[in-house]
Amino acid sequence: MRRYEAITVFLLLVGGVLLPVAGWLIGAAMLVGSSRWSARDKLAGLLVWPGGLAAATALVVFAPTRECVYVDDASGHRHGGHCTGTALSGWLGVPLLTVMIIGPLVTAVYLVWRARRAT
């Protein structure tokens, strides 16, 4: 695999994290312009998980948090309480984050495999 293909896969995977939007778009343009991959490979690289790991990073960094404040009475018991914000529940957030990481990684491995096979 040549350096050009390695940089292309790297930008497709983490370009959107390093240079939001532009990094992934540069990788996408390099993928489309390369003669190393077939049309099917290019479609997989562009459509399986557009943006690479940028969406997973954004979910971790910018996910809304939930904060709850409870009132303790004189006897030390908590009651009432007020919660603000919204948060992804664990049953949804963890699988979603897992898919958002595995999708781009599988796509990157596939593109590397196809590029090495084409040599």
N, C-alpha and C positions, 0 to 999 in steps of 0.2 A: 504494500500500500504506500502510495506516495504521500508526501507532506501535505499536498493540496487536499487530499481526501481526509486525512486526519484532522486538519483544521476545519474542514466542512462539517464533519461529524461533531467535533468539539463545539462549534458555534451553534449547531442545531440542538445540542444537548444543554449547554450552559450559556450560550450567547445572550439569550433573553434575560438572564440573571445579571450578567456582567454589564451589558448595554441594553437596558430594557427596550424591547421591541426591535430596535435596530440590529442588535447582535444576532437574533434569530433570523431576521430578514436577510442579513448578509449571508448567513449559512444557507438559507433557502435558495438564494440566488446562485451561490456557488454549487449547490446540489443540482439545480436545474441546468446550469451551464456545463456541468461535467459530463464527459463521455464515458466515464467509468461505470456509471449505474444505468440500468434499464429504466424504461418509463414506469414499470411497476415498482421498482425500487424508489424512484423519485416520488411517486404518489404515496408510498408508505412513509417515506421520510417527511413529507409535507403534511399528510393528513392524519396519521395515527395519533400524534399528540402535538399539534402546533404550539410553538412557544417553548418546547422542551421542559426543563425543570422550573421555568419562571412561574408557572401557575402554582406549583407546590411551594415554592419559596414565598410567593405572595400570600398563600393561605397561612403559612406559619407566621410570617411577619405581621400581616395586616388583619388576621382573623379577629373579629370582635371578641371582646372578653366580657364575662359576666361578673359583676361584683355585687355581693350581698352584704347588707348591714343588718345585724340583729340587735335587739334591745335586751339587755340583761336587767332583770328586776332585782330588788333588794336581796332576795334569797339566792341569787346566782343562777336562776333559771332563764333560759332564752325563750323569748316569745316574739311574735310579730315578725318583723323583718321586712326589708325592702330590697328588691333586686333591680339592678339597672343593666342595660346592655343585653345583647343576645350573643350566644355562643353556640357553635356547632356541638351537638351532643356527641359523646364518645362513640355511640353506635353508628353515627354517620360520618363524623370527622376522621376517625382512624382509617376506615376502609377507603374513604375518598382520598386521603393523603397517600395511602399505599398505592392506589391506582395511579395517582398523579406522579408518583416516583417511578413505578415499574414500567408504565407506558413509554416514557422517553428512554429509559435504560434499555428496554427490549428493542426499541427502534434503533438506537445507536449501535447495539451489538449486531443487529441484523445488517445495518449498512456497512459496518466494518467487515463482517463476514462476506458480504457480497462484493465489496471492493477488493478484498484479498483474493477472492475466487476469480475475479475478472483479470488478474495479472497473469 
